[in-house]
Amino acid sequence: MEIPKKRVALVTGGNRGLGFAIVQSLAEAGYAVVAAARSCTPQLKELVDQNESVVFEALDLAARRELHEWSKRFVEKYGAPYALINNAAIAHDGVLGTMHESQIEEVIGVNVTATLLLTKYISRSMLRNRLGRIVNISSIIASTGFNGLSVYAASKAAMNGFTKSLSRELGKVNITVNAVAPGYMETSMSAGINDAQLDQIRRRSALKRLASTSEVASTVKYLLSEDAAAITGTVLTVDAGNTA
């Protein structure tokens, strides 16, 4: 299916959870959205079937050696994207001392190395247009920590540093780079947190609730808008006041 001639937004991990909410939000705002993920979930397939502005592209960030060619095919097919939303990430729950080295390497490989490589290749096409928006999905865990998620926290802290430095590299060509740090949301990523812990998180939050995926998606949408043209190199927290 051909995407209509609109501003193209590439969303990694766009098949479920927060990524899917971002895809929905951007499509409703008039963007042509490419949801890239390892598989097309039933909810994403339904959206693709109903909305001609949304398409699915298979992407496995674990296959890092294929990212260069994948990016070249993407630009040939859709042109230079206006926006890249680095949302895809994985987490292995477990204390560092007993976590297998392969799990550590997998988290860092997908969340950091592959994300940097994809951004490298996709941003090249943005450079030619001297226009673009890059949004990296971080997490409040990068600054607060969480028992059993030290490797995941390290990967998200890396995203924050990456965001600030890359914003200085690309700012001269009118490309903004920001990060959004969600708090705890009811997604598959937080499935390992039991109900008692989630209730405690709600009570600790200023708004006495969790942030929703749609609220985080709206923040991403704002960063793509003209109203956010002067915002770059920052990390926006959306956590219902959990870190207040």
Backbone bond lengths (Angstrom), bond angles and torsions (degrees), N, CA, C in turn:
res aa  C-N    CA-C-N  psi(-1)  N-CA   C-N-CA  omega(-1)  CA-C   N-CA-C  phi
1 M - - - 1.466 - - 1.532 109.57 -
2 E 1.306 117.04 132.70 1.453 121.82 178.56 1.529 109.68 -80.38
3 I 1.331 115.40 134.31 1.462 119.62 176.15 1.526 108.79 -79.32
4 P 1.341 119.13 136.73 1.453 121.63 176.64 1.526 110.78 -60.40
5 K 1.333 116.19 159.07 1.458 120.47 -178.14 1.520 110.10 -76.67
6 K 1.306 115.09 84.11 1.450 122.69 176.80 1.519 107.26 -130.18
7 R 1.311 116.53 174.23 1.454 119.29 173.15 1.530 108.68 -65.63
8 V 1.322 115.72 127.57 1.459 120.95 -175.24 1.520 110.60 -92.17
9 A 1.323 115.92 132.73 1.455 122.09 174.83 1.523 108.88 -120.27
10 L 1.308 116.70 127.52 1.458 122.97 177.17 1.524 108.66 -100.45
11 V 1.325 116.62 121.79 1.465 122.03 -178.74 1.521 108.55 -118.62
12 T 1.324 117.33 113.98 1.462 119.21 177.19 1.532 109.36 -82.20
13 G 1.322 115.20 148.94 1.461 119.25 -176.25 1.519 111.65 63.36
14 G 1.333 115.84 35.14 1.457 120.68 -174.00 1.512 115.26 -86.77
15 N 1.313 117.03 14.28 1.470 119.53 -174.36 1.523 114.42 -97.83
16 R 1.329 117.40 -8.69 1.474 118.99 -178.74 1.525 110.20 -160.44
17 G 1.323 115.45 167.99 1.459 121.59 172.56 1.509 113.63 54.95
18 L 1.334 116.23 -136.90 1.454 121.50 -178.46 1.520 111.45 -60.80
19 G 1.330 117.50 -41.15 1.467 120.19 -179.36 1.509 112.08 -58.16
20 F 1.328 116.70 -42.62 1.462 120.69 178.90 1.521 110.50 -65.75
21 A 1.333 117.46 -39.34 1.465 120.88 177.63 1.526 110.81 -62.82
22 I 1.325 117.00 -37.25 1.470 120.59 177.40 1.519 110.31 -66.56
23 V 1.323 116.98 -43.41 1.467 121.00 177.94 1.533 109.86 -57.81
24 Q 1.317 116.79 -47.82 1.465 121.55 179.27 1.520 111.21 -59.25
25 S 1.316 116.38 -48.18 1.456 121.58 -176.68 1.526 111.90 -62.10
26 L 1.325 117.04 -44.15 1.465 120.55 -178.48 1.525 111.40 -70.81
27 A 1.325 117.12 -36.27 1.460 120.18 177.21 1.529 110.45 -63.42
28 E 1.331 116.24 -42.20 1.458 120.75 178.42 1.524 111.70 -65.04
29 A 1.328 116.47 -27.35 1.467 121.22 179.98 1.522 112.62 -84.15
30 G 1.329 117.47 -2.21 1.455 120.45 175.52 1.507 116.42 101.15
31 Y 1.316 117.23 8.44 1.464 119.79 176.93 1.527 110.25 -83.97
32 A 1.312 115.76 154.43 1.462 121.40 166.64 1.521 106.20 -89.41
33 V 1.318 117.11 118.55 1.457 120.81 -169.57 1.524 111.48 -113.15
34 V 1.315 115.06 128.13 1.455 121.37 173.20 1.521 107.45 -104.04
35 A 1.324 116.41 111.83 1.457 122.21 177.82 1.515 108.09 -90.59
36 A 1.314 116.78 111.31 1.467 121.36 -177.30 1.522 109.43 -106.61
37 A 1.323 115.57 128.75 1.464 120.85 -179.13 1.520 108.61 -162.87
38 R 1.335 115.98 171.91 1.459 119.44 -179.65 1.526 111.99 -68.53
39 S 1.329 116.50 -30.58 1.463 119.63 -179.13 1.518 109.81 -145.88
40 C 1.325 115.31 158.56 1.458 121.33 178.04 1.532 108.13 -97.38
41 T 1.310 116.34 111.48 1.459 121.07 -179.04 1.531 109.86 -75.33
42 P 1.327 117.63 161.25 1.476 120.29 178.25 1.525 113.28 -55.50
43 Q 1.332 117.47 -40.05 1.469 119.00 -178.94 1.528 111.38 -68.31
44 L 1.334 117.13 -36.04 1.460 119.39 177.17 1.524 110.57 -70.36
45 K 1.323 117.50 -41.21 1.468 120.56 178.44 1.523 110.84 -59.66
46 E 1.316 116.31 -40.42 1.466 120.07 178.66 1.526 110.83 -63.40
47 L 1.343 116.49 -41.17 1.465 120.12 178.94 1.523 110.81 -66.63
48 V 1.327 116.92 -42.39 1.472 121.02 178.16 1.531 110.80 -60.69
49 D 1.329 116.22 -41.80 1.462 120.79 -179.93 1.532 112.19 -66.58
50 Q 1.324 116.40 -31.18 1.458 121.06 -175.60 1.524 113.70 -91.64
51 N 1.334 117.10 -21.99 1.462 120.98 -173.23 1.522 109.98 -129.15
52 E 1.318 116.15 112.60 1.466 120.29 -176.65 1.526 112.41 -69.56
53 S 1.327 117.85 -9.84 1.462 121.31 179.19 1.524 112.97 -87.20
54 V 1.327 116.97 -1.29 1.467 121.20 -179.01 1.523 109.53 -119.20
55 V 1.316 116.32 130.58 1.464 121.19 175.16 1.523 109.54 -132.50
56 F 1.316 115.64 157.96 1.460 121.91 177.84 1.521 110.23 -107.97
57 E 1.313 115.70 137.41 1.462 121.60 172.67 1.526 108.43 -129.47
58 A 1.326 116.27 130.19 1.460 120.36 178.98 1.533 110.18 -70.68
59 L 1.325 116.03 129.54 1.460 121.73 179.57 1.522 108.98 -147.67
60 D 1.321 116.15 125.97 1.454 121.98 176.47 1.521 107.86 -117.68
61 L 1.326 116.23 105.41 1.463 120.03 -177.53 1.524 112.40 -66.61
62 A 1.322 116.99 -18.35 1.459 119.58 177.47 1.528 111.38 -70.05
63 A 1.341 116.43 -22.27 1.465 121.15 177.75 1.527 108.63 -89.60
64 R 1.321 116.09 71.22 1.466 120.85 -170.01 1.529 113.26 -64.57
65 R 1.339 117.44 -31.73 1.464 119.40 -177.68 1.525 112.35 -69.73
66 E 1.327 116.23 -13.99 1.463 120.07 179.99 1.531 112.98 -94.37
67 L 1.319 117.77 -5.45 1.466 120.81 -173.16 1.529 112.94 -66.29
68 H 1.327 117.18 -35.02 1.462 119.45 179.97 1.528 110.76 -63.33
69 E 1.333 115.75 -51.09 1.465 119.42 179.85 1.533 111.07 -65.96
70 W 1.325 117.02 -37.61 1.469 120.10 177.87 1.527 110.11 -59.83
71 S 1.310 116.51 -43.49 1.467 121.07 -179.01 1.530 111.47 -65.77
72 K 1.334 116.34 -39.28 1.473 120.38 178.06 1.520 110.48 -63.05
73 R 1.336 116.77 -43.61 1.472 120.23 178.69 1.531 110.95 -65.08
74 F 1.316 115.58 -37.75 1.466 119.89 179.81 1.529 110.71 -61.01
75 V 1.321 116.67 -48.74 1.469 120.73 -177.54 1.529 110.55 -67.49
76 E 1.328 117.44 -37.34 1.466 120.10 176.79 1.523 111.39 -62.71
77 K 1.315 116.68 -34.93 1.466 121.70 -175.80 1.522 112.82 -83.86
78 Y 1.331 116.19 -42.26 1.469 120.07 -172.51 1.523 114.50 -114.30
79 G 1.324 116.65 -8.47 1.453 119.16 -174.89 1.520 110.49 83.60
80 A 1.329 115.57 179.61 1.460 119.80 179.53 1.522 109.53 -68.63
81 P 1.319 118.53 125.70 1.460 119.11 179.93 1.522 111.47 -72.69
82 Y 1.309 115.44 150.25 1.467 120.67 173.04 1.519 109.98 -76.86
83 A 1.338 115.72 -34.32 1.462 119.33 -175.22 1.524 111.54 -136.95
84 L 1.329 114.64 144.30 1.457 122.65 171.69 1.518 107.62 -123.98
85 I 1.325 116.04 120.83 1.459 121.11 178.07 1.528 107.80 -109.55
86 N 1.318 116.32 106.55 1.466 121.64 179.91 1.523 109.01 -84.74
87 N 1.332 115.60 87.01 1.453 121.14 -176.19 1.527 113.13 -103.75
88 A 1.320 117.92 -31.69 1.468 121.23 -174.21 1.524 111.50 -60.07
89 A 1.323 115.75 133.89 1.459 120.92 178.23 1.523 108.67 -161.47
90 I 1.319 115.33 158.73 1.459 120.93 175.69 1.529 108.55 -128.01
91 A 1.327 115.33 161.42 1.462 120.44 177.12 1.523 108.82 -144.49
92 H 1.316 115.72 141.47 1.459 121.34 171.15 1.521 107.22 -116.16
93 D 1.309 115.79 118.19 1.458 121.10 -178.73 1.522 109.97 -80.31
94 G 1.326 116.24 127.33 1.460 119.34 179.11 1.517 110.62 159.84
95 V 1.317 116.19 150.16 1.462 119.51 179.91 1.525 109.70 -69.35
96 L 1.317 115.78 148.94 1.459 121.09 -173.21 1.532 111.93 -60.09
97 G 1.323 116.36 -39.10 1.461 120.02 -174.45 1.512 114.67 -62.08
98 T 1.334 116.95 -25.39 1.470 120.09 -179.01 1.528 113.02 -112.88
99 M 1.324 116.99 1.56 1.466 119.51 179.78 1.521 110.12 -76.42
100 H 1.321 116.66 136.87 1.460 120.92 -179.49 1.528 109.55 -70.46
101 E 1.325 115.63 145.42 1.466 119.99 -179.63 1.523 111.68 -57.28
102 S 1.323 117.08 -35.93 1.468 119.81 -179.18 1.524 111.47 -63.80
103 Q 1.341 117.19 -33.39 1.462 120.37 177.78 1.523 111.19 -70.13
104 I 1.331 116.66 -39.68 1.462 120.80 176.62 1.525 109.79 -61.39
105 E 1.327 115.35 -47.21 1.462 119.84 -179.45 1.519 111.96 -63.33
106 E 1.333 116.73 -35.93 1.463 120.28 -179.83 1.521 111.47 -66.25
107 V 1.331 117.27 -44.48 1.462 121.02 -179.84 1.535 110.68 -63.59
108 I 1.316 117.02 -48.59 1.462 120.38 -179.94 1.526 110.56 -66.95
109 G 1.331 116.28 -37.87 1.461 120.36 -179.17 1.512 113.08 -62.92
110 V 1.329 116.85 -43.91 1.469 120.75 -179.26 1.523 111.58 -79.94
111 N 1.339 116.12 -51.25 1.461 120.46 -171.82 1.522 113.85 -72.49
112 V 1.330 116.08 -29.02 1.472 119.27 -176.64 1.529 111.44 -112.81
113 T 1.336 116.68 -67.44 1.468 119.61 -171.96 1.519 112.50 -59.41
114 A 1.324 117.29 -51.12 1.470 120.00 -177.97 1.524 111.55 -65.64
115 T 1.325 116.77 -37.13 1.473 119.94 178.70 1.515 110.76 -65.01
116 L 1.325 116.87 -41.06 1.470 120.00 177.19 1.526 111.03 -64.25
117 L 1.331 116.39 -42.14 1.463 119.33 -178.90 1.521 111.68 -65.86
118 L 1.326 117.00 -44.49 1.463 119.44 178.54 1.517 110.63 -61.36
119 T 1.320 116.81 -41.85 1.463 120.63 178.32 1.522 110.85 -63.21
120 K 1.313 116.64 -39.84 1.464 121.13 177.60 1.517 110.81 -56.53
121 Y 1.327 116.63 -50.45 1.459 120.00 -174.49 1.537 112.31 -74.58
122 I 1.317 117.08 -40.24 1.470 119.38 -179.20 1.528 111.26 -70.80
123 S 1.332 116.92 -36.75 1.472 119.27 -177.78 1.523 112.16 -67.91
124 R 1.323 117.43 -21.67 1.469 119.61 177.71 1.528 111.04 -58.83
125 S 1.336 116.19 -40.96 1.468 119.24 179.73 1.520 111.03 -71.15
126 M 1.331 117.70 -31.43 1.463 120.92 175.83 1.528 110.91 -65.15
127 L 1.332 115.99 -35.17 1.460 120.55 -179.17 1.521 111.56 -59.31
128 R 1.319 115.95 -38.11 1.462 119.54 -178.96 1.524 111.22 -65.38
129 N 1.334 116.29 -33.98 1.464 120.19 179.21 1.525 113.09 -85.72
130 R 1.336 115.63 -12.14 1.466 121.30 -176.38 1.526 110.64 52.83
131 L 1.322 114.80 43.39 1.456 120.66 -179.27 1.519 109.00 -161.64
132 G 1.319 116.62 138.28 1.457 117.96 175.49 1.518 112.86 168.01
133 R 1.320 113.57 165.70 1.459 121.80 177.58 1.535 107.96 -134.64
134 I 1.308 116.11 129.62 1.458 121.31 174.19 1.522 107.80 -120.58
135 V 1.318 115.87 127.88 1.468 120.83 178.18 1.528 108.39 -125.50
136 N 1.310 116.04 121.00 1.457 122.06 177.94 1.528 109.07 -100.25
137 I 1.324 116.81 128.40 1.458 119.92 177.90 1.524 109.09 -85.69
138 S 1.311 115.34 112.52 1.458 122.53 179.47 1.523 108.37 -100.00
139 S 1.307 117.48 -145.01 1.464 122.53 179.51 1.520 108.58 -166.80
140 I 1.336 116.63 149.59 1.463 118.66 175.64 1.526 110.84 -65.72
141 I 1.333 116.79 -18.70 1.461 120.16 179.37 1.528 110.86 -63.71
142 A 1.344 117.14 -23.49 1.462 120.15 177.07 1.518 111.66 -60.94
143 S 1.331 117.42 -28.18 1.467 120.56 -178.95 1.522 113.62 -110.42
144 T 1.343 117.55 -24.95 1.461 119.53 -178.02 1.515 113.02 -97.27
145 G 1.332 116.83 -28.26 1.451 121.26 -173.47 1.520 111.41 77.31
146 F 1.343 115.02 161.75 1.462 120.87 175.73 1.516 107.84 -159.56
147 N 1.315 116.41 132.58 1.458 121.47 -177.85 1.532 111.49 -56.64
148 G 1.323 116.57 124.37 1.457 121.30 178.32 1.513 114.48 90.85
149 L 1.330 117.42 1.55 1.467 120.07 -178.62 1.537 111.48 -128.08
150 S 1.315 116.76 36.29 1.464 119.62 -176.24 1.522 112.40 -65.67
151 V 1.327 117.46 -38.07 1.467 119.76 -179.13 1.520 110.23 -71.22
152 Y 1.330 116.29 -42.83 1.464 120.60 175.96 1.526 109.95 -60.19
153 A 1.326 117.29 -43.32 1.465 121.16 178.85 1.523 110.87 -60.66
154 A 1.328 115.87 -41.41 1.464 119.84 178.72 1.523 110.95 -62.06
155 S 1.327 116.36 -39.98 1.466 119.70 -179.04 1.524 111.10 -67.00
156 K 1.314 117.31 -36.17 1.465 120.20 -179.76 1.529 111.77 -77.30
157 A 1.326 116.92 -32.68 1.457 119.68 173.33 1.529 110.04 -63.50
158 A 1.325 116.06 -36.35 1.463 120.49 176.09 1.525 110.72 -61.02
159 M 1.344 116.51 -38.72 1.462 120.35 178.52 1.528 111.85 -62.69
160 N 1.326 116.49 -36.22 1.462 119.33 179.50 1.527 111.34 -65.82
161 G 1.330 116.37 -44.49 1.457 119.91 177.72 1.518 112.03 -66.40
162 F 1.313 116.25 -40.40 1.463 122.14 176.52 1.525 110.68 -58.70
163 T 1.324 116.31 -43.83 1.459 121.69 -179.29 1.521 111.32 -59.17
164 K 1.309 116.88 -47.75 1.464 120.46 -176.40 1.526 111.90 -65.88
165 S 1.324 116.51 -44.53 1.464 118.79 -178.29 1.529 112.07 -70.69
166 L 1.340 117.03 -41.87 1.462 119.47 -179.17 1.525 111.20 -65.94
167 S 1.320 117.66 -31.24 1.469 120.11 178.59 1.527 110.71 -61.49
168 R 1.322 116.88 -33.20 1.466 120.49 178.11 1.531 111.25 -74.40
169 E 1.321 116.63 -34.06 1.462 119.96 178.52 1.522 111.91 -68.57
170 L 1.338 116.58 -39.58 1.467 120.88 -171.80 1.514 114.41 -100.36
171 G 1.309 117.28 -10.09 1.465 119.81 -177.99 1.520 113.45 -60.10
172 K 1.315 116.60 -33.24 1.470 120.68 -177.66 1.531 112.31 -66.81
173 V 1.328 116.96 -16.37 1.470 120.00 178.46 1.534 110.68 -114.25
174 N 1.320 115.95 25.10 1.465 121.47 171.13 1.534 113.42 67.70
175 I 1.321 116.16 30.57 1.467 120.69 174.83 1.526 107.62 -111.25
176 T 1.313 116.66 122.16 1.457 120.22 178.30 1.523 110.29 -93.63
177 V 1.314 115.20 148.57 1.460 121.62 179.63 1.528 107.92 -133.85
178 N 1.311 116.32 117.91 1.456 121.43 -179.77 1.514 110.43 -134.89
179 A 1.315 116.03 166.13 1.456 121.95 174.44 1.519 109.12 -124.90
180 V 1.303 115.58 148.19 1.459 122.28 172.75 1.523 107.03 -117.31
181 A 1.319 115.23 127.12 1.471 120.65 -178.41 1.525 109.17 -110.37
182 P 1.319 117.75 96.01 1.461 119.89 178.06 1.526 111.21 -72.62
183 G 1.314 113.95 154.60 1.451 119.12 168.91 1.515 108.87 -87.22
184 Y 1.301 116.58 -158.32 1.457 121.50 -179.16 1.520 109.89 -73.25
185 M 1.310 115.81 129.45 1.452 122.86 178.55 1.524 107.95 -127.68
186 E 1.308 116.26 159.85 1.466 119.58 178.66 1.529 109.28 -86.27
187 T 1.328 114.80 81.26 1.462 122.27 178.42 1.520 108.10 -129.90
188 S 1.348 116.01 177.18 1.464 119.91 178.77 1.518 111.52 -62.37
189 M 1.351 117.06 -26.21 1.463 120.83 -179.75 1.532 111.62 -66.10
190 S 1.338 116.15 -29.76 1.464 120.04 -178.90 1.523 112.06 -100.05
191 A 1.321 116.76 12.15 1.465 120.74 -177.04 1.525 112.22 -62.24
192 G 1.342 116.53 -24.96 1.452 119.67 -179.63 1.518 114.09 -78.50
193 I 1.325 116.55 -8.04 1.466 120.63 179.19 1.516 108.20 -89.41
194 N 1.321 117.34 123.48 1.458 119.43 -176.04 1.536 111.65 -75.48
195 D 1.320 115.77 167.19 1.467 121.53 -175.07 1.517 112.16 -59.55
196 A 1.326 116.69 -38.29 1.466 120.05 -179.48 1.527 110.90 -63.75
197 Q 1.350 116.41 -40.16 1.462 120.29 178.22 1.529 110.78 -66.54
198 L 1.349 116.22 -41.88 1.460 119.61 179.56 1.524 110.99 -64.26
199 D 1.317 117.36 -38.92 1.465 120.58 176.83 1.524 110.80 -62.97
200 Q 1.318 116.15 -39.25 1.462 120.27 177.86 1.526 110.76 -64.91
201 I 1.341 116.36 -39.74 1.461 121.04 178.45 1.526 110.08 -63.89
202 R 1.336 116.35 -42.19 1.469 120.24 177.63 1.523 111.31 -59.91
203 R 1.314 117.12 -46.47 1.467 121.29 -177.97 1.523 111.54 -64.60
204 R 1.331 116.02 -32.44 1.455 121.01 -178.13 1.536 111.60 -77.62
205 S 1.312 117.31 -21.19 1.464 121.56 -176.99 1.521 111.03 -76.78
206 A 1.321 116.06 145.73 1.468 120.66 -179.12 1.521 111.56 -59.75
207 L 1.327 117.66 -35.58 1.459 121.74 -178.81 1.526 112.31 -92.17
208 K 1.322 116.94 1.27 1.470 122.82 177.61 1.531 112.75 58.83
209 R 1.314 115.82 36.29 1.468 120.63 178.71 1.518 108.53 -160.16
210 L 1.328 115.53 174.70 1.454 121.38 173.58 1.527 109.68 -91.86
211 A 1.309 116.71 153.07 1.462 119.95 171.06 1.522 108.53 -71.63
212 S 1.329 117.54 147.89 1.463 121.37 178.46 1.524 109.63 -94.25
213 T 1.311 115.28 158.08 1.472 119.38 177.76 1.527 110.87 -62.36
214 S 1.337 117.42 -34.41 1.466 120.15 -179.64 1.527 110.91 -66.71
215 E 1.330 117.33 -33.43 1.460 119.97 178.90 1.525 110.93 -69.93
216 V 1.314 116.81 -38.76 1.462 120.08 176.72 1.528 109.88 -68.14
217 A 1.333 116.51 -40.65 1.468 120.76 178.42 1.520 111.08 -61.34
218 S 1.321 117.58 -37.16 1.465 121.33 178.66 1.527 111.05 -64.41
219 T 1.325 116.68 -34.20 1.462 120.29 177.24 1.518 110.66 -67.17
220 V 1.327 116.52 -41.02 1.470 120.44 175.79 1.528 109.82 -60.94
221 K 1.323 116.03 -45.29 1.468 120.56 179.41 1.525 111.14 -58.99
222 Y 1.316 116.47 -41.29 1.470 120.52 178.53 1.525 110.82 -60.71
223 L 1.316 117.80 -42.71 1.462 120.92 -178.39 1.519 112.47 -65.73
224 L 1.334 117.05 -19.11 1.462 121.11 176.13 1.528 112.19 -86.67
225 S 1.311 117.60 -12.13 1.455 121.67 -173.56 1.527 111.64 -82.36
226 E 1.328 115.07 165.06 1.464 120.38 176.69 1.523 111.24 -65.84
227 D 1.322 116.98 -27.27 1.461 120.72 179.10 1.522 111.94 -63.28
228 A 1.322 116.87 -21.92 1.463 121.19 -178.05 1.524 112.43 -102.83
229 A 1.327 117.10 18.55 1.469 120.67 -173.86 1.529 113.21 -61.89
230 A 1.324 117.83 -24.65 1.467 120.62 -178.20 1.518 112.58 -98.32
231 I 1.325 116.92 6.69 1.465 120.39 -179.81 1.521 109.11 -101.02
232 T 1.309 116.66 116.98 1.463 120.47 176.57 1.518 109.57 -155.23
233 G 1.325 115.64 151.35 1.458 120.96 178.66 1.515 114.04 73.59
234 T 1.319 117.03 22.63 1.461 119.50 -177.38 1.521 111.37 -120.86
235 V 1.313 115.05 163.43 1.469 122.11 176.32 1.517 107.67 -118.80
236 L 1.319 116.67 113.37 1.461 121.63 179.89 1.522 109.96 -94.07
237 T 1.318 116.88 125.76 1.450 122.16 -178.69 1.525 110.01 -95.54
238 V 1.329 116.46 130.71 1.469 122.44 176.99 1.525 106.35 -129.29
239 D 1.327 116.20 93.94 1.461 119.53 -171.04 1.530 114.01 -142.34
240 A 1.335 117.37 18.22 1.463 121.96 -179.43 1.521 111.78 58.30
241 G 1.328 116.32 25.51 1.457 120.65 178.06 1.515 114.36 81.43
242 N 1.318 118.23 22.19 1.456 120.47 -179.81 1.536 111.94 -65.44
243 T 1.329 115.76 -33.47 1.469 119.63 -179.09 1.517 112.90 -101.08
244 A 1.344 116.55 10.31 1.471 120.29 -179.02 1.532 110.82 -66.18
